[in-house]
Amino acid sequence: MNKEKLIKRFEQVKLYCFSPGKLCGNRDPLAIVEEELKGGADVIQLREKHRTKKEIIGIGFYVKALTRKYNALFIVNDDLDIALILDADGLHLGQDDIPIEYARAFMKDKLIGISTHSLEQAKDAIKRGADYIGFGPIFETSTKEKKENVVGLEAIKILNSFCSIPYVAIGGIGLDNLNSVLKQGCRTVAIISDIINSSNIEKRCSQIKELISQAD
């Protein structure tokens, strides 16, 4: 798929989900991913920070196959080499990962997203050529080991005033507080623990997708 088609597909993304990482427990990680996809996940990010690169590649081929089965985008977190090996649709970079300029040389026709934790970082990521940004944490979150300052709901309003590329709100978002995010004009959210820790992952995803659709 060429870059233009990937960008158009990302512009339609509502629910951005993740492989389970440490939240997996003794469950099958692929079963969790498939439940997310059945529930309507538009993106799956392969995010397995506790695994070796060999293990990530091994599970990554299966996650990619599931995204193809359900017509979702497949993004790799942090690792350029793994994104290339798996021929992912995109790569997601954090503030401490390799600069986007170096990744772009290899990911020419793919998506590159950047995590941003302030309006200034968002502006910088846009300027440097990110295809989309993650913006947050919107609320307090226990998922990330490195704590970032909460940006809050008001920052979404400001972001809407200048952001020229798609953005994904992330951080502490769940079914219970989703409406407060949508009221700020956001239409794409990334959710980890509220979905993966749910007793019915497919149902939780479908409920979230329905709420976002109602806000359009």
Secondary structure, DSSP 8 states (H G I E B T S, - for coil): --HHHHHHHHTT--EEEE--GGGGTTS-HHHHHHHHHHTT-SEEEE--TTS-HHHHHHHHHHHHHHHHHTT-EEEEES-HHHHHHTT-SEEEE-TTS--HHHHHTT-TTSEEEEEESSHHHHHHHHHTT-SEEEE--SS--SS-SS------HHHHHHHHHH--S-EEEESS--TTTHHHHHTTT---EE-SHHHHTSSSHHHHHHHHHHHHHHH-
